[in-house]
Amino acid sequence: MWERQAAAWRNTALSRPSVSPLCALVMAVLLSMLLVPSLFLTQDQWDKHLPTVEQNSSLNMKFDPKTTKLTWDCQENATYGECVLIHKEKGQIKKKVKDKECQCTFQDCSLHGGVTLTVEVNINQRRISETLVYLNPGGEGTAAQNFSCLIYNADFMNCTWAKGQAAPNDVQYFLYIRDSKKKIERECPHYLKDSGTHVGCHLQDLSGLTSYSYFLVNGTSQEAGIQFFDSVLLLKEIEQYNPPNNITVHCNESHCFIRWEKPRTRKTLSIREFQYQLDIQRQSNTGSSGNQLIVVSGDSGNKYSFPRPGFRAKHTVKIRTADARKAHWGAWSQPTEFGSAEPESSLVHVYLLVVLGTFVCGLTISCLFKRFLGMNRLFPPIPRIKDKLSDSRQIDHQQILWEKFAHDAGKGDKEEVLAVEEVTEAPANA
């Protein structure tokens, strides 16, 4: 009976339709997806599923603030890793770990506020993560404060700071400057002091400094530990440009043309990296007036033209310089004068003097004329006496004039004419 039943089953199986190869392949793929889902996870998802090593498996992390280098003990079969520096101001700064290297070197950044460093590596399909907190050693409030630097005249730099509020009386500060490549480090050559404490630094040689430089101010004291202050400065941003050179002004009947040359800077810059501010003022006896500030970009060719404000008005122009990206203006140049002296007030005085002089002259002439007429009336001219000896040729003419004048001057008056004869004494008798 069992043989018949087995034969029947064999006949039934042979009579069923066979499964196609395509269907079998689809079934196999679906089965594999259900059984092995981890094959389709990304690398990040895969890392999250890796177990973390126990706490007693320390990487022995070490951080050197001078070189900003983070190191740890190397582990065998390390395949993937990452360093993370968490800064209070900049946030997370990540660095990839190179193969077979157990260190990360970060770019310079300020560390006085403290940072948190993390190392993540994968060893034998296990994720290892360790954190190191770096704090500023020393007493709170003992570090230098109000730190700032300024580059001027292209070759000099001054840095200043103030004593910490909680710093002891015997504190002494020191400044160190390092280039961004971490190859050249120098101490301040000339300190500025206040009651014996270093509160500033003057540098006359800026050679060797790169665009970004690291500044460190640490301190010493016998009474307490002193915290440090550090900062990374872009030298271009702390440079104060000098006024432009060779400022000239030329005016014609309609316009004035101002030209200048770009100032000398620590590094050679193109003309487009400058901007200029012009202060054009009109001069008068009461002071400057008509203040006009004009901003001119560096790509304008270092020149500016404007309609002539007054044919005889006296003006001055001053110019200062700043970076094209940051309006940190430098000092003003010396005023450059153009135009003649302002004529309004002087002409008024001239007009008044001319009118007053004309009036005085007219009044003087009038007085003199009136006085001359009055003198003629009061003192008429006296007729001349007939001279028979010296004026014998004009006897008749003078006699006529005399008689006419006498007739007109004294009508009705009788005038006696006396003849005067010269009498000569007779010689005495012998």
Secondary structure, 3 states (H helix, E strand, C coil): CHHHHHHHHHHHHHHCCCCCHHHHHHHHHHHHHHHCHHHHCCHHHHHHCCCECCCCCCCCCEEECCCCEEECCCCCCEEEEEEEEEECCCEEEEEECCCCCCEEECCCCCCCCCEEEEEEEEECCEEEEEEEEECCCCECCCCCEEEEEEEECCCEEEEEEECCCCCCCCCEEEEEEEECCCCCEEECCEEEEECCEEEEEEECCCCCCCCEEEEEEEEECCCCCECCEEEEEECCCCECCCCCEEEEEEECCCEEEEEEECCCCCCCCCHHHEEEEEEEEEEECCEEEEEEEEEEEHHHCCEEEEECCCCCCCEEEEEEEEECCECCCCCCCCCEEECCCCCHHHHHHHHHHHHHHHHHHHHHHHHHHHHHHHHHHHCCCCCCCCCCCCCHHHHHHHHHHHHHHHHHHCCCCCCCCCCCCCCCCCCCCC
